[in-house]
Amino acid sequence: MKQLLKYSSLIVVLFASCKKEEIKMYQDAPAVYFTTPTYSYSFTQDIDSSAKTIYLPVKLSGNKSDHDRSFNIQIVNDSNTNVPSELYEIKQGQVPGNSFDGKVAIVLKRNAKVDSSIVKLRVQLVGSNELDPMLSPIVDITWTGKIIQPSNWKWLKYYFGTPFSTGWYKFMIQAAGVSSFPYDPTQAAADPVTWWWNANQVQAYGLKVKEALIKYNAEHPGNEMKHDDGTYAGQLVTMPI
């Protein structure tokens, strides 16, 4: 009986050790995920350029490493991709050593089709020898030569109003005297060249646009600024107080 209890205890200890090791290995397994589900770019921001390099940010899940680690993305060839391969170039992603933040570069190229329409590209994370995908592995990218809702509108709406419309955005950039509003704190770490404004700068330009809107409405009684397209087409443009 004592011998049976001894073997039973040994089995329990071995089983518990195996389970503990499995949990540890699972918890420590490094993986990455995208921090944004979409990215949109308009060449109206740089009318003379023929290409734009964007950076999709990722976060690391698991332990940091003392060396750089790479990851890959691939094209998803479904209805969310309608652009030929010659109009983009995908680089290898990287998470720098001692960091939880990484990025992957994609070169978006321009031609007559891009200028006259909106092209789409869906990409997804795939496993590598060092990092696996998890949680949010897909991003939908759109680019064009026309005005479209920028990818940082999720931030701009707090300064310029929730609804986006083409006419309103044209008014905004004309009133502000800029070609874009490069403010996005979630993407600034991955691409500080593109997203270089701070909160004080976007707030200052928001006030400038608000003054221009008040002046426009005062000069057009009965025909105040309205959204020309989108969900709020025909409704008055309003800005945060």
N, C-alpha and C positions, 0 to 999 in steps of 0.2 A: 504494500500500500504506500509506504514511504517512497519506494522507488518510482511508483506511478505518479505521485505528487511531485517528485523531483523533475521528472520528464515533462509533466504538464506545466510546471512553473517555467521551465526552460523554453518551451514552445511559446508561452505567453510573452516572455521577455523578448524572444526573437521576433515575434509578430509585431510587438509594440515598437521595437527598434526599426523594423522594415517600414512600418507606417510612418514613423517619425522622419525617416530618411526620405521617403516619398514626398511628404509634405514639404520638407526643407528644399528638396530639388525643385518642386513645383513653384514654391515661393521665390526661389532665386533665379528661375529661368528668365532671362532677359527678353523683352519684347517691346515693340514700338506701336504707337497708334497716332493717326492724324488728329490734330486739334481743331480742324475746320472741315466741314463737309463740302464746301464749295469755294471756288475762287473765280472771279471774273475780272477781265482787264479790257480796257478800251484804248486803242492807239490814239484817241483824241488827247490823251495825257501827254503824248510825245509824238506830234503829228509827222515829224521827219524821220522817225526811226523805222527800221524794217524788221526789227526783232526785239523782244522783251524777255529777259530772264526773270522768272518768278521763283519763289522759294516756298515750298509747302512745309509748314512746321510739323514736327512730330514730338511726342513725349516718350520718354523711356519708362517702362515698367520693369522693376527688378533692381538689382544692384548696379551702381555706377562701376565703371572700369577705369583703370589708370591709362588705358590706350584708346585710340579712336576705333569705333566699330561701324561697319557698313551695313546697309540694308538696300533692298531693291524694290522697284515698283514696276508694274507691267500694265499694258493697255487692256481695258475691258471692251471687247468688240461687240457691243450691243447698240441699241437705238440711241444711247447717250454718247456715242462717239460717231461723228460724221465728218471727220477731218482726215485728209491723207497724211501719210507718215512724213512727207517732205515739209510739212508745216509745223513740225515740232521736233524737239530733241530732248531726250530724257537722260539726265546724269545719274550717277550713283549717289544714294543717300548716305548720310554720315551722322553719327552721334559722337561728338568729341569726347575725349577722355575726361573723367571727373565731371560729367555734365548729365543732366536729365533731359536736355533739350537738343534736338537735332533738326535736320532739314534735308530736303532733296530739291535740286534745281531742275527746272524744265524751261527750255527755250521755246517761246511762242513766236512763230514767224508770220509774216504778213504778205499778202498778195491781193489781187483784185477781188477775189472771192471773200476774203476776210473783211475788206473795206466795205463791201455791200451786204454782208450777212453776218450772222452770229454762228461761229463754229464751236463744236463741242468735243470734249475729250474726257473720258472717264478713265481714271487710273486706280489701281489697287496695290496695296502692300503685298509682297510675297516674301517667303522665308529665305534666310541666308544662313551661312554657317555660324553667324554670331547673333542674329536677331530674328525673331519671329513676329508676325503680325498679330494684333489683337484688337478687340473692341470696335474701333472705327477704322476699317482698312481701306475705305473708298473715298475719293474726292472727285467731284464733277467740276471741270474747268471750262470756262467759256471765254472767248475773246473775239474782238471785232474792231472795225474802224469807225463804228457808230457810237453814239452815247447810249450806255446801258447802266443799270444800277451797279455801282462799284461794290467790290467784295467787302469793303469796310463800312457799308451803309448801316450795319448793325450798331456802329458807334456814332456815325454822323447823324442818325435820326434823333439823338438826344440833344443835338444843337440846331438842327434844321427842320425838325418835324418828322413824324413817323412815315407818312406816305412818300413814295418816290414816283416821279413822273419825268418824262424827257424834258418838257418845257420848263419845269421847275428847276431841274438840274442845270439847264442852260442858263437860266436866270442867275442861279447861285454862282456859277463860275465867272459869268460876266460881271456881276456885282462885286465879287471878291477880287477880280483881276488875276485869277489863277487858272491853271489848266486841270487841277485836281486838288483834293483835300487829303494829303498823305498822312492820315492819322489812324493808327490801328495798334493799340498797345499789345494785343495778342499776337501780332505778327512782327512786331518791331525787332524782337530778339533774333528772329530768323533772317530778316531782311531790313536792316536799319537804313539802307540807302533809299529804299522805296518808301518806308513808313517812318519818316524822320520828324514829323510834327509832334509837339507835346500838347497836353490838354489846354494849356494857356493859349497856344497859337490857334487851335481850332475854335476855341471860345471867342477869341478876338475877331476872327473872320465871320463867325456866326452872328456876332453883333453888327458887323458891317453889312452883311446880307439882310439882316432884319431891318436896318435903317433904310436900305434900298427898297425893300418890300413895302414898308410904310409909305415911303415917298411915291412909289408906283401906284399904290391903291388910292392915295390922296389925289393923284393926277388923273385917275380913271374911275370916277364915281359911277357906280352901277356896272362897271366892267372890271372889277378887281381881279387880281391874279387867281387863276384856277388851274387845277391839274388838267393837263391835256390828254393824258392816256393813263393806263394802268387801272387798278382797282378803284381809285378815287377820282377817276375822270369826271370833270364837271364840278367838282367840289372846290370850295375856296381853299387856298393855300394858307395854312396857319403854322406858326412857329412857337416853340416853347417860350413861356413867359420869362 
